[in-house]
């Protein structure tokens, strides 16, 4: 394995999540997903590690959040 492949594997990708809509009027489990992601108020922003678990949560509430890769 070359050094370049190892180096690229060690780099953690991140996602910047911003809540753009309220959870009022949506199912309760979507509100709990927003809280689990670390959001809770409109225009609040957090950085999350990009992994399959976080991607699954984002997919569930994709209509409530804006996602940017950083």
VEXPAMI-289173 format. One record per residue: residue number from 0; residue in three letters; x, y, z of N, C-alpha, C in turn. Coordinates in nm, 2 decimals. Example, Ala and Ser with C-alpha at 12.3 -4.5 7.8 and 13.67 -1.06 7.14 Angstrom:
% VEXPAMI-289173
+-----+------+--------+--------+--------+--------+--------+--------+--------+--------+--------+
| seq | type |    n.u |    n.v |    n.w |   ca.u |   ca.v |   ca.w |    c.u |    c.v |    c.w |
+-----+------+--------+--------+--------+--------+--------+--------+--------+--------+--------+
|   0 |  ALA |   1.32 |  -0.57 |   0.78 |   1.23 |  -0.45 |   0.78 |   1.32 |  -0.33 |   0.78 |
|   1 |  SER |   1.28 |  -0.22 |   0.71 |   1.37 |  -0.11 |   0.71 |   1.29 |   0.00 |   0.79 |
+-----+------+--------+--------+--------+--------+--------+--------+--------+--------+--------+
//
This chain:
% VEXPAMI-289173
+-----+------+--------+--------+--------+--------+--------+--------+--------+--------+--------+
| seq | type |    n.u |    n.v |    n.w |   ca.u |   ca.v |   ca.w |    c.u |    c.v |    c.w |
+-----+------+--------+--------+--------+--------+--------+--------+--------+--------+--------+
|   0 |  UNK |   0.08 |  -0.12 |   0.00 |   0.00 |   0.00 |   0.00 |   0.09 |   0.12 |   0.00 |
|   1 |  UNK |   0.06 |   0.21 |  -0.09 |   0.15 |   0.33 |  -0.10 |   0.11 |   0.43 |   0.01 |
|   2 |  UNK |   0.20 |   0.53 |   0.04 |   0.17 |   0.63 |   0.14 |   0.06 |   0.72 |   0.10 |
|   3 |  UNK |   0.04 |   0.74 |  -0.03 |  -0.07 |   0.83 |  -0.07 |  -0.21 |   0.77 |  -0.04 |
|   4 |  UNK |  -0.22 |   0.64 |  -0.06 |  -0.35 |   0.57 |  -0.03 |  -0.38 |   0.57 |   0.12 |
|   5 |  UNK |  -0.27 |   0.55 |   0.20 |  -0.29 |   0.55 |   0.35 |  -0.33 |   0.69 |   0.39 |
|   6 |  UNK |  -0.26 |   0.79 |   0.34 |  -0.29 |   0.93 |   0.38 |  -0.43 |   0.97 |   0.35 |
|   7 |  UNK |  -0.48 |   0.94 |   0.23 |  -0.62 |   0.97 |   0.19 |  -0.72 |   0.90 |   0.28 |
|   8 |  UNK |  -0.69 |   0.78 |   0.32 |  -0.78 |   0.71 |   0.41 |  -0.79 |   0.77 |   0.55 |
|   9 |  UNK |  -0.69 |   0.83 |   0.60 |  -0.69 |   0.89 |   0.73 |  -0.77 |   1.02 |   0.74 |
|  10 |  UNK |  -0.79 |   1.08 |   0.63 |  -0.86 |   1.21 |   0.63 |  -1.01 |   1.19 |   0.65 |
|  11 |  UNK |  -1.06 |   1.26 |   0.75 |  -1.20 |   1.25 |   0.79 |  -1.28 |   1.36 |   0.71 |
|  12 |  UNK |  -1.38 |   1.32 |   0.64 |  -1.46 |   1.41 |   0.57 |  -1.57 |   1.46 |   0.66 |
|  13 |  UNK |  -1.61 |   1.59 |   0.64 |  -1.71 |   1.64 |   0.73 |  -1.82 |   1.70 |   0.65 |
|  14 |  UNK |  -1.94 |   1.72 |   0.71 |  -2.05 |   1.78 |   0.65 |  -2.10 |   1.89 |   0.74 |
|  15 |  UNK |  -2.14 |   2.00 |   0.68 |  -2.19 |   2.12 |   0.76 |  -2.34 |   2.11 |   0.74 |
|  16 |  UNK |  -2.42 |   2.10 |   0.85 |  -2.56 |   2.09 |   0.84 |  -2.62 |   2.22 |   0.90 |
|  17 |  UNK |  -2.72 |   2.27 |   0.83 |  -2.79 |   2.39 |   0.87 |  -2.94 |   2.36 |   0.87 |
|  18 |  UNK |  -3.01 |   2.38 |   0.98 |  -3.15 |   2.36 |   0.98 |  -3.22 |   2.48 |   0.91 |
|  19 |  UNK |  -3.31 |   2.45 |   0.81 |  -3.37 |   2.55 |   0.73 |  -3.52 |   2.56 |   0.76 |
|  20 |  UNK |  -3.58 |   2.46 |   0.82 |  -3.72 |   2.46 |   0.84 |  -3.75 |   2.41 |   0.98 |
|  21 |  UNK |  -3.86 |   2.45 |   1.04 |  -3.91 |   2.40 |   1.17 |  -3.96 |   2.26 |   1.16 |
|  22 |  UNK |  -3.95 |   2.19 |   1.27 |  -4.00 |   2.06 |   1.28 |  -4.15 |   2.05 |   1.31 |
|  23 |  UNK |  -4.21 |   2.17 |   1.34 |  -4.35 |   2.18 |   1.37 |  -4.43 |   2.13 |   1.25 |
|  24 |  UNK |  -4.53 |   2.04 |   1.27 |  -4.61 |   1.99 |   1.17 |  -4.56 |   1.87 |   1.10 |
|  25 |  UNK |  -4.44 |   1.82 |   1.14 |  -4.38 |   1.70 |   1.08 |  -4.39 |   1.59 |   1.19 |
|  26 |  UNK |  -4.37 |   1.47 |   1.15 |  -4.38 |   1.36 |   1.25 |  -4.27 |   1.37 |   1.36 |
|  27 |  UNK |  -4.31 |   1.33 |   1.48 |  -4.23 |   1.34 |   1.60 |  -4.09 |   1.28 |   1.58 |
|  28 |  UNK |  -4.08 |   1.17 |   1.51 |  -3.95 |   1.10 |   1.49 |  -3.85 |   1.19 |   1.41 |
|  29 |  UNK |  -3.91 |   1.27 |   1.32 |  -3.82 |   1.36 |   1.25 |  -3.76 |   1.47 |   1.34 |
|  30 |  UNK |  -3.84 |   1.52 |   1.43 |  -3.79 |   1.61 |   1.53 |  -3.69 |   1.55 |   1.62 |
|  31 |  UNK |  -3.70 |   1.43 |   1.65 |  -3.60 |   1.36 |   1.73 |  -3.47 |   1.34 |   1.65 |
|  32 |  UNK |  -3.49 |   1.31 |   1.52 |  -3.37 |   1.30 |   1.44 |  -3.29 |   1.43 |   1.43 |
|  33 |  UNK |  -3.36 |   1.54 |   1.42 |  -3.30 |   1.67 |   1.41 |  -3.22 |   1.69 |   1.54 |
|  34 |  UNK |  -3.28 |   1.66 |   1.66 |  -3.21 |   1.68 |   1.79 |  -3.09 |   1.58 |   1.80 |
|  35 |  UNK |  -3.10 |   1.46 |   1.74 |  -2.99 |   1.37 |   1.75 |  -2.87 |   1.42 |   1.66 |
|  36 |  UNK |  -2.90 |   1.49 |   1.55 |  -2.80 |   1.55 |   1.47 |  -2.73 |   1.67 |   1.54 |
|  37 |  UNK |  -2.79 |   1.72 |   1.64 |  -2.73 |   1.84 |   1.71 |  -2.80 |   1.97 |   1.68 |
|  38 |  UNK |  -2.91 |   1.96 |   1.60 |  -2.98 |   2.09 |   1.56 |  -3.10 |   2.11 |   1.65 |
|  39 |  UNK |  -3.17 |   2.21 |   1.63 |  -3.29 |   2.23 |   1.71 |  -3.36 |   2.36 |   1.68 |
|  40 |  UNK |  -3.29 |   2.46 |   1.63 |  -3.35 |   2.59 |   1.60 |  -3.31 |   2.62 |   1.45 |
|  41 |  UNK |  -3.40 |   2.69 |   1.39 |  -3.38 |   2.73 |   1.25 |  -3.25 |   2.82 |   1.24 |
|  42 |  UNK |  -3.18 |   2.79 |   1.14 |  -3.05 |   2.86 |   1.11 |  -2.94 |   2.81 |   1.20 |
|  43 |  UNK |  -2.96 |   2.71 |   1.28 |  -2.85 |   2.66 |   1.36 |  -2.76 |   2.57 |   1.27 |
|  44 |  UNK |  -2.63 |   2.58 |   1.29 |  -2.54 |   2.51 |   1.20 |  -2.44 |   2.42 |   1.29 |
|  45 |  UNK |  -2.41 |   2.30 |   1.24 |  -2.31 |   2.22 |   1.31 |  -2.23 |   2.14 |   1.20 |
|  46 |  UNK |  -2.12 |   2.09 |   1.24 |  -2.03 |   2.01 |   1.16 |  -2.04 |   1.87 |   1.21 |
|  47 |  UNK |  -2.07 |   1.77 |   1.12 |  -2.07 |   1.63 |   1.16 |  -1.97 |   1.55 |   1.07 |
|  48 |  UNK |  -1.92 |   1.44 |   1.13 |  -1.84 |   1.35 |   1.05 |  -1.92 |   1.28 |   0.95 |
|  49 |  UNK |  -1.87 |   1.27 |   0.83 |  -1.95 |   1.20 |   0.72 |  -1.93 |   1.05 |   0.73 |
|  50 |  UNK |  -2.04 |   0.98 |   0.78 |  -2.04 |   0.84 |   0.79 |  -2.18 |   0.79 |   0.75 |
|  51 |  UNK |  -2.20 |   0.66 |   0.73 |  -2.33 |   0.61 |   0.69 |  -2.44 |   0.64 |   0.79 |
|  52 |  UNK |  -2.42 |   0.64 |   0.92 |  -2.52 |   0.66 |   1.02 |  -2.57 |   0.81 |   1.00 |
|  53 |  UNK |  -2.48 |   0.90 |   0.99 |  -2.52 |   1.04 |   0.98 |  -2.59 |   1.06 |   0.85 |
|  54 |  UNK |  -2.54 |   1.00 |   0.74 |  -2.61 |   1.01 |   0.61 |  -2.75 |   0.96 |   0.61 |
|  55 |  UNK |  -2.77 |   0.86 |   0.69 |  -2.91 |   0.80 |   0.70 |  -3.00 |   0.90 |   0.77 |
|  56 |  UNK |  -2.95 |   0.96 |   0.88 |  -3.03 |   1.06 |   0.95 |  -3.06 |   1.18 |   0.86 |
|  57 |  UNK |  -2.96 |   1.22 |   0.78 |  -2.98 |   1.34 |   0.69 |  -3.09 |   1.30 |   0.59 |
|  58 |  UNK |  -3.08 |   1.18 |   0.54 |  -3.18 |   1.14 |   0.43 |  -3.32 |   1.15 |   0.49 |
|  59 |  UNK |  -3.34 |   1.12 |   0.62 |  -3.47 |   1.12 |   0.68 |  -3.53 |   1.26 |   0.69 |
|  60 |  UNK |  -3.44 |   1.36 |   0.71 |  -3.49 |   1.50 |   0.73 |  -3.43 |   1.59 |   0.63 |
|  61 |  UNK |  -3.41 |   1.54 |   0.51 |  -3.35 |   1.62 |   0.40 |  -3.43 |   1.74 |   0.36 |
|  62 |  UNK |  -3.56 |   1.74 |   0.39 |  -3.64 |   1.85 |   0.36 |  -3.63 |   1.96 |   0.47 |
|  63 |  UNK |  -3.57 |   1.94 |   0.58 |  -3.55 |   2.03 |   0.69 |  -3.41 |   2.09 |   0.70 |
|  64 |  UNK |  -3.31 |   2.03 |   0.63 |  -3.17 |   2.07 |   0.65 |  -3.11 |   2.10 |   0.51 |
|  65 |  UNK |  -3.00 |   2.18 |   0.52 |  -2.92 |   2.21 |   0.41 |  -2.78 |   2.15 |   0.44 |
|  66 |  UNK |  -2.72 |   2.08 |   0.34 |  -2.60 |   2.00 |   0.37 |  -2.49 |   2.05 |   0.27 |
|  67 |  UNK |  -2.37 |   2.08 |   0.33 |  -2.26 |   2.12 |   0.25 |  -2.14 |   2.03 |   0.29 |
|  68 |  UNK |  -2.06 |   1.99 |   0.20 |  -1.94 |   1.91 |   0.23 |  -1.83 |   2.01 |   0.25 |
|  69 |  UNK |  -1.75 |   1.98 |   0.36 |  -1.64 |   2.07 |   0.39 |  -1.51 |   1.99 |   0.41 |
+-----+------+--------+--------+--------+--------+--------+--------+--------+--------+--------+
//
